Structures are given as structure tokens and as C-alpha cells.
């Protein structure tokens, strides 16, 4: 199995990195950001909007993965950021960071995801929203595991880690899981809310994700590009989950209208 993963990784990297210079990497990130931004404001078609955002996120994740694997220019801030975090540690911050990272662990995220899914389904009187929440978080976790195996990045040196972790580093599973969970829960809960409430809930999700990302950097168990990639991957998962949720909701509304029309005709 390790040999197969190594072979796939080498083949993909050779195909995609022959001409990947710093300039091309930066251009790819700019294009990815433009696709995502345009998809976010494009209202003519929800399907096209989703596709544009997804394409931008995939392009950004692939570019960053290649740069990390090749130790490219986009990783140049990893070392300085980690060094700064290590230089500004304190006993109190250590305890806070450990507590936050424990709450954002993959196991804790999985349990919280199941609990949130069950609660949302109970309130909606439908299993669909809960399944979408659990499915989104699960898909993000699986994708994170696959990318970790393909990129195979080592974590920061063990002598600077507050909590010892030795598995692959890229992307951050904590950030991926946390962002995917809070993102899809916010998306489902805000479906019929006002714009002000939606923005407030989204701000909460972003804030929690940033806090978890900072603690992973502070503890010395991840590089900056690891947590960025985790956020990108989670956003991709939430984008896909949100598309499924909107599709199911649309089908449900259509069926309700059809049933209502049938009842009206029967009364006539």
C-alpha cells in the first residue's frame, strides 16, 4: 500500500510540476481566488455558481499541495510563522491552546457532528439535513486523509512541539474538520434566516476556524500552509454539501407544490 501511494504521488507530481514555478503558482492562486469570488457573487445559476467556486477551491488546493510537496515559494512563510509562535509561548497560552485543540480533534469533531446532525434532523423532522451535516464532515475527513497520504509532508520538528504528533502534516485535520462542521451547520441553519443572521453565523464559523488554526500553529504541530489547506478543503466540502442541501430542498418544495396542486384539483 505505501508503495502504491508513493507511485501515485510521484506520477501526479511529475505531470503537474514540470513547469510549476513561483510565478505560475502565484498566477494559479490568483485565478483560483477569482473563480471563487466570481462564483460567490454569480446569481444567474446556483449550479454554475457552485461549479465556479468548486473549481477555484480545487485549483487552489492542488497548487498549494504541489508547492508543499516541492517545497516551493508558497511555503516560504511556514518557517518564520512557526518560529514567531514558538517565541511567544507562555504557560497560560499553552493550557488554552491544548484545551482548544482537544475540542477540535477529529474524534471530538466526529462526535459533535453526529450530535449536531441528530439535533438538526429532529428539529427539521427530516433525516436529510442531519445526513448532509454528517456526510459533509465525513467527506472532508476522508479527503484530508487521502491528501495527507499523497503529499506526505513531515510535521515541524518534535523539539518545538508542545503536543507530540508524528503523522503527516498537510493538510491540518483539526482545521478541516472544524471548518467543515461549523460551515455546513451554519449553512443548513441559516437557510431561511435573514442576511444579518447569516452573516453573524458565518462570522462565528470563521472565528472558530481561525482560533483552531492558530492553536495548531502555536503548539508547533502544523505549518502555516497546512492550516490554510485545511480551510480550503473544508470550504470545498461545505460547497459540495451545500449544493446537495439546496438540491434536496428544491426537490422537496417542488413535491410539496405538486401535492398541493393535486389536492386542489381533487377538491374541485
Buried (B, 14 or more C-beta within 10 A) or exposed (E): EEEEEEEEBEEBBEEBBEEBEEEBBBEBBEBBBEBBEBBEEBEEEBEEBBBBBBBBBBBBBBBBBBBBBBEBBBBEBBEEBBEEBBEEBEEEBBEBBBEBBEBBBBEBBBEBBBEBBBBBBEEBEEEBBBBBBBBBBBBBBEBBBEBBBBBBBEBBEEEBBBEEBEEBBBBBBBBBBBBBBBBBBBBBBBBEEEEEEBEEBBEEBBEBBBBBBBBBBBBBBBBBBBBBBBBBBBBBBBBBBBBBBBEBBEEEEEEEEEEEEEEEEEEE
